[in-house]
Amino acid sequence: MVERNPHRRRHYDRSLIPFLIPGSTIILVTILALGTLTVIQINDIERFLRIAGDHAVLHALFLTIFAGMCAVMILSLIGTPLAYYLARTKSRFRGIIESIVDIPLILPHTVAGILVYLLFMREGLIGAPMSAVGIIFEEAFPGIVAAMTFVSAPFYVNAVREGFEKVPVHLENAARTLGATHSYAFVTITLPLATREIVNGALLAWGRSIGEFAAVIIIAYYPMVISTLIYYRFTTGGIAEAQGLAFLMIVICFGIFLLVRSVTRFLGRYDDRV
C-alpha cells in the first residue's frame, strides 16, 4: 500500500466557494482603495519621493514605530501575566476582568484619549507623582506611549490568552510532578508553545498602536506621530499632501506585517500537524 505524501499539495475545496463570494467584497474594496492610491502615487512619483524624504516625515515615522514598540514591550511585561491568569483561572470574576480589559475596544477613541489624559496629566493620579520625578506625559513622548498602550492592550491580552488556553494544563501539571515550579513550567513549557499567538498579539497591538490618532492628540499633539502629521498635512495642504504620507505608511506597515506573518508560520504550537 502506497503511503500518501503529507506534503502533497491539497486540492482546492470547491464547497468553500459560496463562502468566498460574499467575503471577497472586503478584499475587493481594500484592493480598490489601495490600487487607487498606488496609481496616484506612481503618476506623481516626484511628489511622493519628496514627501518620503522630508525630515519631518522621517522623524514622525521613527517616533511612531518606536512608540509602538515601547507600548508592545510594556504590554509584554504586564499583559502576558494577565493573559495567563485569565487563561487558567476559574474565578467568578473572570468575566468582569475580561470586560474591563475589552473596554478600549468599544470606546470612541476620543473617550479613550480623555481617560488617558485624566490619568496622566500633570494633576492626574499617575501624572502628578511622575511629574514630581521629572517624567512628563503631556505633549511628550511618554504620553504617546501611554495612549498607545491603553488602546492596544485588549488586542495583545486577548490574543495571548487564546494562545495560553490552547496549551493543555496537563503538560504543566506533568512538569510540576517532576519537580518544576509553577513559574519554571510556565517559562519552559507554556510560553514556548504559545509563541505564535504571543507574536501575533504583539503584531496586532503594534499595528493598533501606530494607527491611533484621537487618543494620542488629546494628551500629546506634539511631538507628532505619523497619524497626527497626516491629519495636519491634510488640513493645511489638502489631500495631495496627505495621500503621499498615507501611501508611505501603507507600504511600511504591509512590509512589516508580511515579514512577521511569514516568520510566525515556522513557529511551533501545541496543535500543529505535520
Secondary structure, DSSP 8 states (H G I E B T S, - for coil): -----TTS-----GGGHHHHHHHHHHHHHHHHHHHHHHHHHHHTHHHHHHHHT-HHHHHHHHHHHHHHHHHHHHHHHHHHHHHHHHHH---TTHHHHHHHHHHHHHS-HHHHHHHHHHHHSTTSTTHHHHHHTT---TTSHHHHHHHHHHHHHHHHHHHHHHHHHHS-HHHHHHHHHTT--HHHHIIIIIHHHTHHHHHHHHHHHHHHHHT--HHHHHH--SS--HHHHHHHHHHHH-HHHHHHHHHHHHHHHHHHHHHHHHHHTTS--TT---
